[in-house]
Amino acid sequence: MPRIILFNKPYGVICQFTPADGHRSLQDFIPFPGFYPAGRLDADSEGLVLLTDNGKLQNKICSPKFKLPKTYWVQVEGKPDNGALNAMRRGIVLNGFKTKSAQVSLMNEPSFLWDRKPPIRFRRNIPTTWLSLILKEGKNRQIRRMTAAVFFPTLRLIRYAIGLHTLKGIAPGEWRMLADSDIS
């Protein structure tokens, strides 16, 4: 039976087992050989990464054809208006491709959110806003590019959920092995 690990990737860690460019890697946190990430988060992003020891399951988690929703918490600079939110909901053209429609809504800062190290840049005269953004695709740096395209740059990006699996109860740098590998 395939095994799945839920891992809360800290800021600055790369989604591979071989360290590179001075970044910590998955090998610093995951003590099991034979597991591979099902999807990636860049070093500047935090949050849920699923790892599995089964290639077919890895493909199912990553593939847009299975339409597995991924929920992100996004802190942006400024206060997006309805026009910006609606543009992201409809899809945005980024370097020759149009993103699929996204579910986007304003949210309060999560109450159990951990401090990021290093902290985000702070500007006294510019407010920040938290968004919940749900995608069923994942192009390279897509969310950062989407928020920049509507003039609200991403300051902090946390993947909270993949399908029904969430970060709840998993601190940054910690992981949990699932008892049931059902990823639906």
Buried (B, 14 or more C-beta within 10 A) or exposed (E): EBBBBBBBBBBBBBBBBEBEEEEBBBEEBBEEEEBBBBBBBEBEBBBBBBBBBBEEBBEBBBEEEEEBEBBBBBBBBBEBEEEBBEBBBEBBEBEEEEBBBBEBEEEEEEEEEBEBEEEEEEEEEEEBBBBBBBBBBBBEBBBBBBBBBBEBEBBBBBBBBBBEBBBEEBEBBEBBEBEEBEBE
